[in-house]
Amino acid sequence: MFRVFLLIHIFAGTVCLISGIGAMSSKKKRGMHSLWGEIYHSAFVVVFVTSLIMAIMNWENSAYLFFIGVFSYSFAFIGYLSAKNKWKNWLALHISGMLGSYIAICTAILVVNISNIPIVNEWHPLFFWFLPSIIGSPLIFMVGRRYKHFKTI
């Protein structure tokens, strides 16, 4: 049963990776950006739920999935809800939440798969835990500055 949840988890993570790029690369208005964002958030919910299930099923070896799942989904949840409910400062919350969750999903994919990639698999694994944040954090800052003057309700 664990393997079934793992396959669902991997598929949903792949959907997150692709739909996140779709949302980031589309015009920031209703339409494609919203569609890609809904797909991304829905897939992230599946990643989150399957990570919790797998952690509970195999707590001894997979407890970390529980904590990583809660932490990473909290970014997506805040980003998603802030845009839906137009909270005060919703745009900054949306940008940092969604991009933060994308950094988290990229980190997970990288850390899990780096051992299968020749040459870079010889580098210290800790490097790959931080690489997406090193690249993504300045992007969050730059995107936030770009939309700083956008009128938020």
C-alpha positions as CSV (number, residue, x, y, z in Angstrom):
1,M,0.0,0.0,0.0
2,F,2.9,2.3,0.8
3,R,4.1,1.9,-2.8
4,V,0.7,3.0,-4.2
5,F,0.8,6.2,-2.1
6,L,4.4,6.8,-3.2
7,L,3.5,6.6,-6.8
8,I,0.6,9.0,-6.3
9,H,3.0,11.3,-4.4
10,I,5.6,11.2,-7.2
11,F,3.0,11.9,-9.9
12,A,1.5,14.8,-7.9
13,G,4.9,16.2,-7.3
14,T,5.6,16.1,-11.0
15,V,2.4,17.9,-11.7
16,C,3.4,20.6,-9.2
17,L,6.8,21.0,-10.9
18,I,5.1,21.5,-14.3
19,S,2.1,23.5,-13.3
20,G,4.3,25.8,-11.1
21,I,6.3,26.7,-14.2
22,G,3.0,27.3,-16.0
23,A,1.7,29.6,-13.3
24,M,5.0,31.5,-13.1
25,S,5.4,32.0,-16.8
26,S,1.8,33.0,-17.6
27,K,0.5,36.6,-17.4
28,K,-0.6,37.5,-13.9
29,K,-4.3,37.8,-14.4
30,R,-7.4,35.6,-14.4
31,G,-7.1,33.0,-17.0
32,M,-4.1,30.8,-17.5
33,H,-2.3,32.0,-14.4
34,S,-5.4,31.1,-12.3
35,L,-5.8,27.7,-14.1
36,W,-2.2,26.7,-13.6
37,G,-2.4,27.9,-10.0
38,E,-5.4,25.8,-9.3
39,I,-3.7,22.8,-10.8
40,Y,-0.6,23.5,-8.7
41,H,-2.5,23.9,-5.5
42,S,-4.6,20.8,-6.1
43,A,-1.5,18.7,-6.8
44,F,0.2,20.1,-3.8
45,V,-2.7,19.0,-1.6
46,V,-2.2,15.5,-2.9
47,V,1.6,15.7,-2.2
48,F,0.8,16.9,1.3
49,V,-1.8,14.3,2.1
50,T,0.3,11.4,0.7
51,S,3.3,12.6,2.6
52,L,1.3,12.5,5.8
53,I,-0.1,9.0,5.0
54,M,3.3,7.6,4.1
55,A,4.8,9.1,7.3
56,I,2.1,7.5,9.5
57,M,2.4,4.2,7.7
58,N,6.2,4.0,8.1
59,W,6.9,6.4,11.0
60,E,10.2,4.8,11.9
61,N,11.7,5.6,8.5
62,S,9.5,8.4,7.2
63,A,8.6,10.6,10.1
64,Y,10.4,13.5,8.4
65,L,7.8,13.4,5.6
66,F,5.2,14.5,8.1
67,F,7.1,17.6,9.2
68,I,8.4,18.5,5.7
69,G,4.8,18.0,4.3
70,V,3.3,20.3,6.9
71,F,6.0,22.9,6.5
72,S,6.0,23.0,2.7
73,Y,2.2,22.9,2.3
74,S,1.8,25.8,4.8
75,F,3.5,28.0,2.2
76,A,1.2,26.9,-0.6
77,F,-1.9,27.2,1.7
78,I,-1.1,30.8,2.7
79,G,-0.3,31.8,-0.8
80,Y,-3.4,30.2,-2.1
81,L,-5.8,31.6,0.6
82,S,-4.3,35.1,0.4
83,A,-5.2,35.4,-3.3
84,K,-8.6,33.8,-2.9
85,N,-9.6,36.0,0.1
86,K,-7.7,39.1,-0.9
87,W,-6.3,39.6,2.6
88,K,-4.5,42.8,3.5
89,N,-1.1,42.6,1.8
90,W,-2.4,39.6,-0.1
91,L,-0.1,39.9,-3.1
92,A,3.1,39.8,-1.0
93,L,1.7,36.8,0.8
94,H,0.6,35.1,-2.4
95,I,4.0,35.6,-4.1
96,S,6.1,34.5,-1.1
97,G,3.8,31.6,-0.3
98,M,3.5,30.1,-3.7
99,L,7.2,30.6,-4.6
100,G,8.2,29.4,-1.1
101,S,6.2,26.2,-1.7
102,Y,7.8,25.8,-5.2
103,I,11.2,26.1,-3.6
104,A,10.1,23.4,-1.1
105,I,8.9,21.0,-3.8
106,C,12.1,21.6,-5.9
107,T,14.2,20.9,-2.8
108,A,12.3,17.6,-2.1
109,I,12.6,16.5,-5.7
110,L,16.3,17.4,-5.9
111,V,17.3,15.8,-2.6
112,V,15.5,12.6,-3.3
113,N,16.8,12.2,-6.9
114,I,20.3,13.7,-6.7
115,S,21.9,10.3,-5.9
116,N,20.8,9.1,-9.3
117,I,22.5,11.9,-11.3
118,P,26.2,11.1,-12.2
119,I,28.9,13.6,-11.3
120,V,26.7,15.8,-9.0
121,N,25.9,12.8,-6.8
122,E,29.5,13.0,-5.6
123,W,28.8,16.5,-4.1
124,H,27.9,16.9,-0.5
125,P,24.1,16.2,-0.1
126,L,23.6,19.2,2.2
127,F,24.4,21.5,-0.8
128,F,21.2,20.3,-2.5
129,W,19.1,21.0,0.6
130,F,20.1,24.7,0.3
131,L,20.5,25.2,-3.4
132,P,16.8,25.8,-4.3
133,S,16.5,28.4,-1.4
134,I,19.8,30.1,-2.5
135,I,18.3,30.4,-6.0
136,G,14.7,31.0,-5.1
137,S,14.9,33.5,-2.3
138,P,16.3,36.3,-4.4
139,L,13.7,35.5,-7.0
140,I,10.9,36.0,-4.4
141,F,12.5,39.3,-3.5
142,M,12.8,40.4,-7.2
143,V,9.2,39.3,-8.0
144,G,7.9,41.0,-4.9
145,R,9.7,44.3,-5.9
146,R,8.3,44.0,-9.4
147,Y,4.7,43.9,-8.1
148,K,5.2,46.1,-5.1
149,H,3.3,49.0,-6.7
150,F,0.4,46.8,-7.8
151,K,-2.8,48.0,-6.2
152,T,-3.9,45.4,-3.6
153,I,-7.4,45.7,-2.2
